Amino acid sequence: MIRFLLLLLCSVSLQAQTPFSLSLQSRTATGGRQAARVQWAPQSTALIVCDMWDLHHCKNAVVREGEMVGRLNEVLEKAREQGVLIIHAPSSCMKFYEATPARERARLAPAAGRVPDKIAEWCRQLPSEEAALYPIDQSDGGEDDDALEHAAWAKDLEARGLNPKAPWTRQIEGLRIDQERDAISDSGLEIWNLLEARGVQNVILAGVHLNMCVAGRPFGLRQMARTGRNVVLLRDLTDSMYNPARWPFVSHQRGTELFVEHVEKRICPTITSDQIAGGKPFSFSTATAGPKRLQVLLLGDSTTEASIPKMLAPEEPQLEDGIRILLAAEKDCPPVDVYNLGLSGEYIQRLLDSGRYDRDVASKPQADYIFIRYGINDRSKREGFATNFPADFRSLLARLRKDHPKATLIPMTVIPYDVGSNNDSINNLVKRVAEEEHLPLFDIHPRYEAELKKGPNMLNYRRFPLAKVPGALHPLVQPYVRKGTEPFVVVLDNRLDAHLGHLPGWYADRHPNLAGYQVIASETARFLAELIRKRG
């Protein structure tokens, strides 16, 4: 005990400690970001470095870790100077650090008077995660190496006398361990005791891999959150084990981002390294991006954006997800990223004149394919529609050719939106522009119209003024009311048709529901797959 107290005293900074001012980012159930400003005292804070091993069975993981190490060390040095306890946790590597002061500091921490149940075990799920859709498929272990490179890497590890499935022996060089102040442990109990002995209530987690060790270890995010610590993830200094060949078929970086969003919704808030060390947040280089992915943009109005489905079913696959996932099933097509840039109420003139084009479209990565679906709002809001709509369309095409010179531009017809209305007044103009500009036309209208014949209201959601609902049914529809200046009852399907289907206008809103967007996604993926094959 005396030895531990001496080690502890050596680790306490005598300098004045200025509280950290941190902006903690979390997310609402629908994915919206929200921030909370907090002040954390350094002496009540620990930073745990999870599994930043010297080697890994996934070669790409080693490369990404190597890119992180310099910035992470800057953060450790700055936090240490301010009095934060740094805990190095390279799991299964304690033998390498045996009898070192930092290892002893953790091992000899006095037993805590309060020890949570199962603190020495992995925590694979919190109650807040139980009903959620897990954001990425990691069932294959998450390795994203090229098969040949992975085999060569395994042979190299074996030649070094290492287990290719678990080659780590120590923490990666480049992360300095201060033997006078830091601690080393991979034990949930030891780390708990150390935190209790130091009076640490605030914990920052950094390292790898987020969807496995960082979240689930006995000292990981879930355990810290479950046991009442104020825990945050250093979201720019982490990585995931995710293979883009698995669902949801996004890039490796996007897979990490999806798990960060999951953490922010259901486990704990996050921060970035600049809040501790200044400068800019860390980002991986293009060298770690993996194989090139085709870039697809979707431009359009509310029938493209899908704001209501995203609001009511944020975790369900949306239009852009459906296109990406269906294309992944086409084994002769390369992977794609699909960006939905649709916006409710938009028409071409507004897109160009509002500044949104420059902000949201011109700034996107160089696109390979751009789908353009306008006309519904243009017809109602643009004077001289028959003349100005084609002119506006050509203006948009000119801008896109300038800003995305390699992209194939694809005019789309509109879906059957206005019941009883002649959509030909829009679609004939779109077809004419496509023909005169020598562009491939994507005619979505026939497929959507054919699907509607199976049930005229199967593909649209219901959006109906609450004021028009009989008062006796208000308690029944209360869970589906979207508040605002004029409250509306909004549902994505037929669940209230039995009660309200007889009311005039109940089926009037023709915006697609999730089923409608799957029709559009299906036809879009089929059309695009053929274009990709022809383009080679």
PEBELWO-V338010 format. One record per residue. RES is the residue in one letter. SS is DSSP state (hx for helix, st for strand, lp for the rest). BURIAL is # if it has 24 or more other ideal C-beta (glycine too) atoms within 12 Angstrom, else .. D_LAST is the distance of its C-alpha to the last C-alpha in Angstrom with 1 decimal. Layout:
res->[RES RES]
ss->[SS SS]
burial->[BURIAL BURIAL]
d_last->[D_LAST D_LAST]
This chain:
res->[M I R F L L L L L C S V S L Q A Q T P F S L S L Q S R T A T G G R Q A A R V Q W A P Q S T A L I V C D M W D L H H C K N A V V R E G E M V G R L N E V L E K A R E Q G V L I I H A P S S C M K F Y E A T P A R E R A R L A P A A G R V P D K I A E W C R Q L P S E E A A L Y P I D Q S D G G E D D D A L E H A A W A K D L E A R G L N P K A P W T R Q I E G L R I D Q E R D A I S D S G L E I W N L L E A R G V Q N V I L A G V H L N M C V A G R P F G L R Q M A R T G R N V V L L R D L T D S M Y N P A R W P F V S H Q R G T E L F V E H V E K R I C P T I T S D Q I A G G K P F S F S T A T A G P K R L Q V L L L G D S T T E A S I P K M L A P E E P Q L E D G I R I L L A A E K D C P P V D V Y N L G L S G E Y I Q R L L D S G R Y D R D V A S K P Q A D Y I F I R Y G I N D R S K R E G F A T N F P A D F R S L L A R L R K D H P K A T L I P M T V I P Y D V G S N N D S I N N L V K R V A E E E H L P L F D I H P R Y E A E L K K G P N M L N Y R R F P L A K V P G A L H P L V Q P Y V R K G T E P F V V V L D N R L D A H L G H L P G W Y A D R H P N L A G Y Q V I A S E T A R F L A E L I R K R G]
ss->[lp hx hx hx hx hx hx hx hx hx hx lp lp lp lp lp lp lp lp st st st st st st st st lp lp lp lp lp st st st st st st st st lp hx hx hx st st st st st st lp lp st lp lp lp lp lp hx hx hx hx hx hx hx hx hx hx hx hx hx hx hx hx hx hx hx hx hx hx hx lp lp lp st st st st st lp lp lp lp hx hx hx hx lp lp lp hx hx hx hx hx hx hx lp lp lp lp lp lp lp lp lp lp lp lp lp lp lp lp lp lp lp hx hx hx lp lp lp lp lp lp lp lp lp lp lp lp lp lp lp lp lp hx hx hx hx hx hx hx hx hx hx hx hx hx lp lp lp lp lp lp lp lp lp lp lp st lp lp lp lp lp lp lp lp lp lp lp st st lp lp lp hx hx hx hx hx hx hx hx hx hx hx lp lp lp st st st st st st st lp hx hx hx hx hx hx hx lp lp lp lp hx hx hx hx hx hx lp lp lp st st st st st st st st st st lp lp lp lp lp lp lp lp lp lp lp lp hx hx hx hx hx hx hx hx hx hx hx hx hx hx hx lp lp st st st lp lp hx hx hx hx lp lp lp lp lp lp lp lp hx hx hx lp lp lp lp lp st st st st st st st lp hx hx hx hx lp hx hx hx hx hx hx lp lp lp lp lp lp hx hx hx hx hx hx hx hx hx hx lp lp lp lp lp lp lp st st st st st lp lp lp lp lp lp lp hx hx hx hx hx hx lp lp hx hx hx hx hx hx lp lp lp lp lp lp lp st st st st st lp lp hx hx hx hx hx hx lp lp lp hx hx hx hx hx hx hx hx hx hx hx hx hx hx hx hx hx hx hx lp lp lp lp st st st st st lp lp lp lp lp lp lp lp lp lp lp hx hx hx hx hx hx hx hx hx hx hx hx hx lp lp lp lp lp st lp lp hx hx hx hx hx hx hx hx lp lp lp lp lp lp lp st lp st st st st hx hx hx lp lp hx hx hx hx hx hx hx hx hx hx st st lp lp lp lp lp st st st st lp lp lp lp lp hx hx hx hx lp lp lp lp lp lp lp lp lp lp lp st lp hx hx hx hx hx hx hx hx hx hx hx hx hx hx hx hx hx hx hx hx hx hx lp]
burial->[. . . # . . # # . . # . # . . . . . . # . # # # # # # . . . # . . . . . . . . # # # # # # # # # # # # # # # # # # # # # # # # # # # # # # . # # # # # # # # # # . # # # # # # # # # # # # # . . # . . # # # # # # # # # # # . . . . . # . . # . . . # . . # . . # . . . . # # # # # . . . # # # # . . . . # . . # # . . # . . . . . . # . . # # # # # # . . # # # # . . # # # # # # # # # # # # # # # # # # . # . # # # # # # # # # # # # # # # # # # # # # # # # # # . # # # # # # # # # # # # # # # # # # # # # # # # # # # # # # # # # # # # # # # # # # # # # . # # # . . . # # # # . . . # # # . . # # # # # # # # # # # # # # # # # # # # # # # # # # # # # # # # # # # # . # . . # # # # # # # # # # # . . # # # # . # # . . . # # . . . # # . # # . # # # # # # # # # # # # # . . # . . # . . . # # # # # # # # # . # # . . # # . . # # # # # # # # # # # . . . . . # . . # # # # # # . # # . . # . # # # # # # # . # # # . # # . . . . # # # # # # # # # # . . # . . . . . . . # . . # # # . . . . . # # # # # # . . # . . . # . . . . . # # # # # # # # # # # # # # # # # # # # # # # # . # # . . . .]
d_last->[70.4 72.0 69.2 66.6 68.5 68.7 65.0 64.5 66.8 65.0 61.8 63.2 62.5 65.7 63.9 63.9 60.8 59.0 57.2 53.4 52.3 49.1 46.8 45.8 42.6 42.4 40.6 41.9 41.0 38.4 36.8 38.6 39.7 43.4 45.3 48.8 50.8 52.9 55.2 55.2 58.0 56.7 59.5 58.4 54.7 52.8 49.3 47.9 45.1 43.4 42.1 40.9 41.0 40.8 38.2 35.9 34.2 30.9 30.0 27.8 30.9 33.0 30.8 30.9 34.6 35.2 33.8 36.1 39.3 40.4 40.3 41.8 44.7 45.4 45.8 48.0 50.2 50.7 51.4 53.8 55.7 56.3 57.7 54.9 55.1 52.0 51.4 49.0 47.8 45.8 46.2 47.6 48.5 52.1 53.6 52.2 54.1 57.3 60.5 58.9 60.4 57.3 57.0 60.7 60.5 58.3 60.0 63.5 62.9 65.7 65.0 64.2 66.7 63.9 61.1 58.6 57.9 54.9 54.4 53.7 50.9 47.2 46.6 43.4 43.9 46.1 47.5 45.5 42.3 43.3 42.1 38.9 35.4 34.5 31.6 29.4 29.2 30.8 31.9 29.9 31.8 29.1 27.9 24.4 24.5 21.8 23.5 24.2 25.4 27.6 29.1 30.0 31.5 33.6 35.0 35.8 37.7 39.6 40.5 42.2 44.2 42.5 41.3 37.5 37.6 40.1 40.4 42.0 45.5 46.2 44.9 42.4 44.1 44.0 45.5 49.1 51.7 55.0 57.5 60.2 58.5 55.3 55.2 53.1 52.7 50.2 52.9 52.9 56.7 57.2 55.1 56.8 60.1 59.1 58.0 61.2 63.3 61.8 61.9 58.1 56.8 53.5 50.6 47.3 44.6 41.9 39.8 37.5 36.1 36.5 35.6 37.8 40.5 41.0 41.4 43.1 45.4 49.1 49.1 45.8 45.1 46.1 49.4 50.3 49.7 51.5 54.5 55.0 53.7 52.1 48.7 45.6 42.2 41.2 37.7 36.1 37.5 36.0 32.9 31.8 30.8 27.7 24.5 21.4 20.4 23.5 24.6 24.2 20.8 21.3 21.2 24.2 25.9 25.6 27.0 30.0 30.4 30.5 33.2 35.1 35.2 36.6 39.2 40.2 40.7 42.5 43.8 44.7 43.9 41.9 42.5 40.8 42.0 43.0 45.8 47.4 46.5 45.6 42.7 39.3 37.7 35.6 31.8 29.5 27.6 23.8 24.2 24.8 22.0 19.8 16.1 14.2 13.8 12.1 15.0 15.9 19.2 21.5 24.1 27.1 30.7 32.5 30.5 27.5 29.5 31.3 34.3 36.7 34.5 33.8 37.5 38.8 36.2 34.6 33.5 31.8 28.0 27.5 24.8 22.5 23.2 22.6 19.0 18.2 20.0 18.6 14.9 16.2 17.3 13.8 13.5 9.9 9.1 10.1 13.5 14.4 17.6 19.0 21.9 24.3 26.1 28.0 31.7 34.6 36.4 33.9 33.1 31.2 34.3 35.4 32.0 32.2 35.9 36.6 34.8 32.5 29.4 30.2 31.1 28.4 25.4 25.4 26.2 23.2 20.5 18.0 16.0 12.3 13.5 17.2 19.0 22.3 25.1 28.6 31.5 34.0 35.8 35.2 37.2 40.1 40.2 39.1 41.8 40.9 37.9 36.9 36.9 36.0 33.2 30.9 32.1 31.4 27.9 27.2 28.8 26.5 23.5 25.0 25.6 22.1 20.6 23.1 22.7 18.9 17.7 14.0 14.0 13.0 16.5 17.3 20.9 22.3 25.5 28.3 29.4 32.8 34.9 38.3 40.1 41.5 39.8 37.8 34.2 33.5 35.2 32.3 29.4 30.3 30.1 26.7 25.5 27.2 25.7 22.1 22.9 24.7 22.2 19.3 17.5 16.0 19.0 19.2 22.5 23.7 27.3 27.5 26.2 28.5 31.4 31.1 31.3 34.4 36.1 36.3 38.5 38.9 39.3 37.1 34.3 36.4 38.6 42.3 43.6 47.3 50.2 52.6 55.5 54.8 54.9 58.4 60.3 61.1 57.3 56.8 57.4 54.8 52.0 52.9 50.1 47.5 49.0 47.0 49.6 49.7 51.7 51.3 50.6 48.1 47.7 44.0 42.4 38.9 40.1 43.1 45.5 48.0 47.7 50.8 52.9 51.4 49.4 52.4 52.5 51.4 48.1 47.2 43.8 43.4 40.7 37.4 35.1 32.8 33.9 31.8 31.4 30.3 27.6 26.3 25.9 24.0 21.8 21.2 20.2 18.1 16.1 15.6 14.6 12.2 10.5 9.9 8.5 6.1 5.0 5.4 3.8 0.0]
